[in-house]
Amino acid sequence: MYKMIIVDDEDEVREGVKQLTNWERCGFELVGDFSNGRDALEAVERLRPDVVITDINMPYMDGMELAAHLNAMYRELKVVILTGYEDFDYAKQAIKLKVKDYLLKPINLQEFTEFLLKMKRELSEEQARMEDMAVLQQRLNESFPLLRERFLHKLVTIPMTENDIHQKLLDFRQVLDGPDYLAMLMDLEEPDEQSGSSSYGDSELLRFAMHNIAQEVIQEEHGGIVFQAGHDKSVALLGGTAEEIAIQAQKLASHVGEAVRKYLKRDVSIGIGSIYPTRTKLRLSYQEASSALDYRFLLGAGSIISIHDVEFGKRTSTPSYYEFEKKLMAAVKTAKAAQASDILGDWFSELKQSGAAPGSCYSYLHRILAAFINMIAQTGFDDSKVLGDDPFSNIPTLKSIEQMKGWLDETCRGVIAFLSEQRTHVNHTQLEDALLYINDNYSSPELSLQQVCQHVFLSLSYFSSLFKQHTGDTFVEYLTRLRLEKAKQLLVATQLKAYDVAERVGYADPQYFSVIFKRHIGMTPKDYRARMREKVPS
């Protein structure tokens, strides 16, 4: 059963369609109907429909503007324009917005039913195509040539000259134009315990299906490059101006995650590296994207994680360590003290069994301590606050393997506690700055979530998650509540007309202000002013 919403400012049109249509027979569930595009846009995130049928001429937000927003935010959503003959030119323009189809008013029940049945068949065919593992298996066998994959893997893992990169891209017919560049790393999450486990073959096929979706969304539709890193992850490379890439990376990551959840019923975690001015630095962006993925243990499976959301200050390239050191650094960065302790325990057991010389053990401790200092420096903090002014002076005092293990375990816990505290403090400061900015600018009708995120230098998805945790409200809910509280104060304390109050609290449309005020307060601004003044003793 597919979900649908209808948007039309004519009540009789919506009611007629609702009452006369046999929705179940047509394979649809009508989950909502709205009288304007603004209300419909807010409801899409909550209702997650498969199809939106919208009129063109409506108050507050017309159907064309609604279609543009939906096309930008929800790649899989189908939009159908409902129009009269006099608006047919608008319907033709809507094709540019990737509108699926259009319907002419007045709606004929038989034609509408046939349209729904046709739409159901198309949706089912699309679903079947994406879920057909046999087709995916065939596409896996016909995947890109091995040499292309090897070159792209080298591009993000070892130093290459700009001339070599340019020539190889031409040889493999790959386009990646700048002037700036960024890497993303995508990893399909394993199913939870309730959904059961998959066999190795199914897991491989699902990973290829994720890769196929990423190629379609990022490479085929937006001109990036997508390839597989080993057998378990996919890499995306984007080029353009820094401003374009910053926005596009978050948008494309969201589209990939939405499509994977819809078609594969899995979550995908996506790490996003920094933007660099040359293709030779893509390997640094890739390393940062990989590092960002480590933080999914803090933020949860299915997260979109930009390196700038979780690590503060200017980063440098990560040096290469032994395998156990890499695991230890990942555990420390993600604040998993118990896991870090287990890694240390296994390593020291191996040192005992191998009969490692004391000099080698002291060398390892110096190396790990240097890694801690480097990690703290990369996050923008002062390492002396947790490690002291001369942490290396402690190492010669350790006289046994057990003393080394105990000291290093204690040091790990201290670094984890310090980074967790600093990260919490930085996030709190950024959120308080965001709230101050909102309170200073709520009267501007142009105030948006994107503006606030740019002000505090956080991505949309990460800021939205932090903001909800911090305030208990979404950005729209918080801003609406703030504006209405300010409006209530002005209505009681001044003689301003309702339209002047609306303008002062950030609503350019007085009529829409009245609708929102009544929806949340339960009465019109005029009635509220009269009610409050009745309560004031004369």
Disulfide bonds with the S-S distance in Angstrom:
none
